[in-house]
């Protein structure tokens, strides 16, 4: 864990000049003394430390607690009046907010604030500069007189006793540099008051600062962070939520948000779950005998090894109706539930198809507003069609790194009323049907749509109409609160076998055991890309024309993209593709399915996940019943 601390005045907020003047005025009003505001002459440059030294130097025999209380009260009042005259606004140090937002999204980085100012005025200044939305742990001059002690307290509040592997402090004064040296922190100077090798006038050169801060790690983890810095400074990239709910629900939201900041496991955040029942007569999919196998042992071994070294928990190869390789890692078994992440989005496509088959939804082009009455009268939301929730053309704001707890990206993922927030507040920034923008909000709206169209709980509908129908085991889906709404776009727990069966059902055109579950032609719709994204259909990714890298986000966003080291050997390949490189490849021309689930693969300067390795390794290994497959077009 890399701990990063920030000073506030002169480092994040452009407040040094007026802050000094008002502090001098407060001392004058209480003690009747004029003081020198060359703070470098003081031993402890904190609000309390300076005041204590002033009384020491003057030989004052007074009640020091009373003096501190009175000076602080006057100073708080002066700062409050100053801000009121400026409509409660202060300028940030240029680029500070964007830098905090991007650093917040970097794995294994924990941030906190360590300021010599008193807590009351520190929070006022953060709020005035719009930097309070990050809700970072804060240690201040109200906690201690020395900056060293304040930094130690900030570290404890940020890490709770855990030991960081590296520590860095951002400051603008020589006292910040001295404290960093005493504690063994790396120091990065902001502004022009300190001579130091790592010094920047402000945060506009965010990429360069991140490179220095994170070193070689930045090169492998932060492509999307670097690309996002310029975008994050655009006002339209931040949408604060306006809806507020009960104090208890807002407190629950903040607890979830704080857990997410320390990267708690999904199970720690997904506390409220709803059961999806499966088939009562579940039986394993049959395995091919030695004489029935069509893929060489070497190819299967190589593919399995690739899955194993990439943090997988399940690897399955199915062909011609039978499993040719099924391996689990890390204590998992065929009945162990896996965290679906965005593989849940493929389930949403099945749910919509099933609702179409049952007649609960008329067509893919039916307006969602037919079921979500709150959208009536909204000129953009009324244009959102059912298909737009699946092909990511609803016009919704894209999935980008959240900029604090007030950001709608955070609130629509973690709030116990996330569905109501999406319906009422999630920004529609493009005309529906005209632009592809990947986001969780569209996936989560499917649960809202299914429940309103069918009058059934999403978990019950998926369990009864999908899992049971395809003979799959049950599972659970995260709901925002007990009895609340499911997170259909991201957060499902089910065995890997379930997702294999979904792929088999697609190969069979939505038919299972002689029963048609999806309308005729629906699977073809699922794997037909849109003009706005030639690699994405109805929640299903397709091979398309070969590209060395393909990401989830609109390419204009400059976000991270997945390596494709060579063209797929089958142009008709399509796939379920989710976070942590969880994939289910389907190759109709070879009646072939390859599944890999697990945690995110390791990545360093020379190694990263390659989406083409598993399917091409297996395709090259077919030794029996090999059919013609046209390679992916370049």
N, C-alpha and C positions, 0 to 999 in steps of 0.2 A: 504494500500500500504506500503510495506517494502522498504525503501530507503537504498541502499548499495553503499557507496563511497569507492574508492580505491586511495591510493597514488600510485605514479609510481616508482620512483627510490628506489630500494631495496625492493619494495613490488611486483611489477609486472615485472620490468625489472632489470636485474643484471648489474646496471650501477653506483652504489655508488662510487666505488673506482676511476674510471677515471673521473667521473663527478666532484668530489671534487678537484682532481688535476688540471683539466682544469679550474675550477672556480678560484682557487688560482692564476693560471698563468694569467688569464685574468685581475684580479685585479692588479697584479704586473705590467703588461704591460701598463695599463692605469694610475694607480696612483703611480707606483714605490714603492709599499709597500709590505712587506711580512706579511701574515696574518695566524693566527692559524686556522686550519681546524677542530677543535673540535667544531662542530656546536652546541652542547648542551649548550655551554657557551653564545649563543646569545638568545635574547628575542624572535625574530621572525625568525624561520629557514625557510626562503624563499629566493630566489635569490635576490629580491629587498630589503627585510628586513635586510638581512645580510649586504648588501652594504651600506644601510643607517646608520646602527649602526657602521660600520667601519669608515664612515666619521664623525659621531658624536664623537666617541672615540678619533679620531685624531684631532678633532677641525678644520676640513677643512672648509674653507670659499670659496666654489666653487659653480658653477652652477650645482646643483644636477641632474637636468633633463639631462644635457649634459653628466655628468659622467655615469648615468644609461644607457643612449643610447650607449655610447662608450663601456662600459664594456660588455653590452649585445651583441653588434656587434662582439667584439673580441671573446667572449665566443661561440657564434653561429658558427663562423668560425672555432674555434679550435675543436668543437664537430663534425662539418662537415668533417674536415680533418681526425679526428680520425676514423670516420665511413667509410670514403672512403678507408682508409688503410686496413679496415677489410671487404671490399666488401659490405658495407652497412648493416652489420648484427650484432646483439647483442643477447646474450642469454636471454631468459625470465627466471624469477624465475620458477623453475621446476613445471610444471603442471598448470601454470597460465592461459594459453590459453584455455586448456580443461575446467578449472573451470569456466572461464567467459562464455564459450559456454554453459555449462550446466545450470549455473545460469540464463542465458538469457532466457531459456525455461521455467523457473518456473513462474507460474501465480502469479500476484500481487507482483512482485519484479521489482523495477526500479533501474538501475545502472547509476553511473556517476563517473568521475575522478576528484580528488581534489589534485593538486600537488603544492608544493612550487616553483617548477622550472618555468622558463619563458616558455611561450606557444611554441615558436619556437623550442626550444630544446626538450621540452616534446614530441611534435609530431614527431620529428626526431627519438627519442628513441623508441617510440611506433611502428613506421613504421619499424625500424630496427629489432625489436623483433617479427614482424608479428602480433602485437596486435592492429593495426589500423583498422583492418577489422570489429571491433565491432561498430565503429562510435558512441562511447558513448559521452554524453555531457561532456565538459571539462571546469573546472575553474583552473586557474593557478596563478603563481606569477606575471604574466602580468596584472592580474585583481586587485590584492590587495597585501599589504605587510604582513598581518597576516594570519595565517592558518585558524583561526576561520572565518574570512571574506571570505576566499577562499571556505571553506566548505559551508558557507551559500549561496554563489553564485552558487556553484555546485548544491545544493539542489533546488534552484529556477529554474535553467536551466533544471533540470531533471523532476521536477514536475509542473512547471509553476504556482506556487502559491497554489497547492493542499497540504493538510496536510497529511504527512505520519503517519501511525499507529506505525511505529517503524523505527529506524535509526541505521545503523552500519557503522563503518569506519574501513577499513583495512589499517594498516601502519606498518612501521618498526622502527620508532624513538620515543623517549620519548616525543618529541614535538607533534607527532601525538596523543599520548595517552592523553596529557594535553588538547589539543584542543577538543578531544572527550568528556572528562569529563566536560569541560566548557559548551559545547553545549548539553550535555545529550545524547550523542551517545553511543551505545554499541561499544566496541573496540575489535578488533581481531589483535593480533601482528603476524607479519611474520618475520622470522629470529630469531637471538639470541641477539639483542641489547636491548630488552625491557623485563623486568620481568613483566609478566602478566599472570593471570590464563588461559586466552584463547590465547595460543601462539603455533604456528606451524612453523617448519623450512622452509616449502614451501607449495605448494598446492597439493602435491602428495596424501595426505590423504583427498582427496576431499569429500568423503562420510562423514567423521567425521566432517569436517569443515561445510558442509551443515547442518548436524544434529544440530550443535551448533548454526549456523546462523538462521535456520528456526524453531528450536524447534519441538514441537509436530506436527506442520503443515507438516514438512518434512516426517513424517511417513505415512501420508495419500495422499500426492500429488506427491511424488518424487521417487517412485519405479523405474520408467523408467530413471529418472535422475541419480540415484545411479548406476543403471546397465550400463548406458551409459558412465560413467566417464572413465573407462579403454579404451573403444573403441574410445572415442573422442580424446585420445592422440595419436592415430595411424595416421600417415601422410595420409594414403589412405582414411581416413574418411572425408577429406576436399578437395573439388574440386572447386577452384576458377574459375570464368568465365573469358573467354578471349575476347569474342565478345563485342565490344562497338558500340553504335549507336549514334544518334544525341544528342547534349547536352540537347535539350529539352526533349527527351525521357529518358535520364539518370536521369535528374532532376525529371521527373515524377515518375520514379522507386523509387528514394530515398524518395520522399514524401510518396509513398505508404508504403515503408519499415518503415519509421519513424512512420506512423500511426499504423502499425502492432505491433510495439514495445510497444506502450501504449495501446494495445489491443482495438483498435477502433472496432466498430461493423462492421459486414460484409457489411452492407448497406453503411457505410462510405468509405469502401475500394472499393466495387463493384460499382463504379460510372458509368462505361460504360457497359450498358446492351443492349441486343438485344431481341426483342419480339418473343415469340413462340406463334403463333395463335392456338387457340383451336377450339372445335366444336361450330358452330353457334347455334346449337339446343341443347345445354347441358341441361340435366335433371338429377336430383338427382337419385342415385341408390335407388331402392325401399327398404322400411323398412318392416320387418316382423311384422305381426299383432300379437296380444297377443296369439292367438291360433296356430300361425305358429312358434313361438319361440321354440328353441330346447335347450337353455342354461338357467340355473337357474338364477333368479334375483340376488341371493346372490353371485354367482360366478362372474357375470358381475359387481356387485357393488364392490366386493373386487378387481377385476382387475382394474376397473376405479379408485378406491382410490389409488392403487399402482401407476398408471400413474399420478394421480394428485399430489401426494406428491413428485414426481420425476421431477418436472419442465416441464411437458408436455404441449403442446398446442393443441394436437389432440389425441383422442383415439377412434378407430373404431373396432368393431367386426362384421365380415360378415360370414354368413354360408348358404349353400344351395341356393345361389342366392340372398339373402336379408340381409340387415343390421339388426343386433339384438341390437347393442348399438353404438351410435355415440355421442360423447361428445367433446366439445372444451373448452379450459381454457384461462384465461388471456385476454379476449376480442377477441379471434380468432373466426372465423366462418368457415363454410365449404367452403367458397370462398376465405378465407385469404391465401395468398401465404406463404409458409414456406421455410426457407433456407434448401435446400436439404443436404448440406455438401456432404458426400460421397454416399448418395443415388443416386446422379447423375451417379455414376459408373454403377448402374443397368440399367439406361437409355441408357448408351453406349452399353450395351449388346443387348438391343432391337434395337438400331440404326444399329448395325452391322447385326443383324438378318434380319432386314427389307431390308438393302442394298443387302444381299444375295438373299432374295426373289425376289427383283426387277432385279437381274442379274447384278448389278453394281460391286459386288465383287463375284469372282468365287467360293471361298470356304474359310473355316476357315484356311486352310493350305496354302493359297496363300501368297507369300512373300509381306510384306508391301512395300518393295523396288520397287515393280511393280508400286506403286503410288507415293512413295517418292523417286524421282530419285536421290536426294542428297546422298542416301545410297548405290548407285551402286559403286562397287569396295571396299566397306568396308567389310572385311571378317566376321565380327560379325553382323553388322547391316543387311547385306544381308540375314542372317539366321532368322531374326525375322519374324514370321508368324502372320497373323491377330489374331489368337486365343491367341497368347502370350500377346497382349495388354489387353486382358480381364482376362486371368488367372494369370497375374503377373509373367510370366516366360520369359519376354523379355530380361532378363539379365541386366536390368537397375539397377543403384545404388539405394539402398533402401531409403525410406522416414525416415530421421533422423532429430533431431533438427538442424536447420541451424546455422552456425558459423559466422554470420555476413553478411553484405550486398553484399560482393563479392562472397559468397558461391552460387553455382548453385542451391541449394535447394531453396534459397530465390529468385534468379533471374528467375527461371522457374515458380515460383508461382506469382510474383508481377510485372514482367517487361512487358511493353507494346509490346514487341516483344518476349514474352515467347515461342511461337511456334517455332520461328527460332532458339532460343537458345537450345530447346530440340532437334530439328532435327540435329543441327550442333555440339552441345557440350555435351549433357547429357551423362554421362559415362555409357558405357556398360561393366560391370565388370565380367560378367559370360557368358558362351556360352548360347545363347538363347535356351529355352526349358529344361534346366538342373537344374534350381534353382528357387524357389519361393522367391520373394522380393517385398513386398507391396510398391507402390510409386504412387504419383500423375502424374508423367510424362507419364506413360503408359496410364492412363485414359485420359489425355489431348491430347495424340497423336490420339485418336479416332476421335476427331473433325477434325484434319488435314487429316486423312485417309478418312473420310466420304466426306469432301468437295472436295478432289481431285478425289475420285472415282465417285461421283455423279454430280460434277460440280454445287452443290447447297450449300447454306449457311447452317451451322449446325442447327441454330435456325429454319430456314424455314423447313429443312428436318424433324426435330423432331416434330415441330408443325403440319406439313401436314401429315407425314407418321406414326406418333405414336399418338399424342394427339387427332387429329381429328378422326382418325380411331377407337379409343376406346371411343369416345364420351366424352373426357375429356376437362376441361377448359384449357386455355392457361397459359402462364407464361413468364418468361424471363431467359436468361442465361447470365452470366458475360462474356464480351469479353475484350480482353487485351487493346483495343483502339477502337474508333469508326471505324467501317468497318473492324476491325481486326478479330482475331480468338477466338473462344469460349473456355472457360475453361470447357471442357466436363467432366473432372474427379472430379469436386468438387462443382461447384458453380451455382446452378440452383434455381430459385424461382418459385414454383408452389404449388397449393393447395394439402393438404394431399390426397384428393379424387383422384388425378391423380395417385399417387403411389399405392393406393388401386386397381385402375383399371388395372395397370400393373400386379399386382399379380393375379387378376382374369383372365387376358389374359393368364398368364402362366398356371393356372389351366385348361384352355380350350385349351392347347397345341398350343397357338399362334393364335387362331381363335377368331374373334369377330363379332358378328352379321352375322354369316355365311361366312365371308370373312377370308381366311387364310392370316395372316399378316407375320408369320414367317415360314420358311421351316419346313416340317415334320421332326421330330426328333431333331429340334434345341433346344427345351426346355429341352429335355433329355440331350443334350450336356451341356446346361447351368448348370444343377444340378449334373453333373458328376465331381467329384473332380479329381485332378491330383495326380500322385505318389508323387510329391514334396510337396503337401499340401493336406492331406485327408479331409480338411474342406472347400475347396474353389474350385468352378468350374469356369464358365465364368462370373465373377463378382457376383456370387451368393454363399452365405455361406450355407453349409449343416450340418446336425447334426453330422454325422460321429460317431466314437466311443466316449463314454463319457469321458470328461476331466473336471476337476474342474475349469480350467481357459483356455481360448483360446483368443489369441490376434490377431491383424491385421498383425503385423510384423512376419517375420520368427522367430521361437522360439529361434534360435541361437543368435538373436539380444538382448535378455534379456529385451525387452520393456514391457510396461504395458499390462496386459491381463485382460479380462472381466470375472467376476465371473459367474460360472454356478453351483448354489448351489445343484442341483440334476439333474439326467438324464432327458432329455425330455421324455414325456410320449408317444411320437410318433416318431419312428425312421425315418420316411419318411419326417419329417419337414425340410424345407429349409427356408432361410430368406434373406431379404435385410438388411444389417447391416452397419451403418455409424457412423461418428463422433457424439458425444453427445448422444450415445446410441439410435439413431433413428433407429427403427426396423420395419420391416414388416414380420411377421411370416406366412408361408404358410404350411398347413397340408393337403396334397391331400387325405389321407385316411379318413378324416372327412369333406372334402369340406369346409375348415375353413381358414379364414385369420384374423389376429390380427395386427393392426397398432398402433404404438406409435411414435409421433414426438414431438420435443420440444428442449429446451436447455439442457445442460449437467445436469444430476441428481446431487443432493447434495452428498457430501462424507465427512465422518469424521472417527474417530477411530473405530466406531462400525457400520457404515452404508455405503453401496455401492450398486450400481445397480447390480441386479442379472438377467441374461438373461433368466433364466428358469422360473421365477415367472409368467409372463403374460401367456405364452402358457399353462403351467401346471395348473394354476388356472382355465382357461377357459375349458381346456380339462376335468378336473375333474368335471366341472359343466354341462357337456352335459347330459341332462335328456331325450331327445327324439332323435330318429334316430341315436343312438350311434352305430358306426361301429367298427370293429376290427382294432386296431392300435398296432403294435408291439412296445414296449418301446425301447429307445435308448440303444444300446449295451454298456456294461461296458468294 
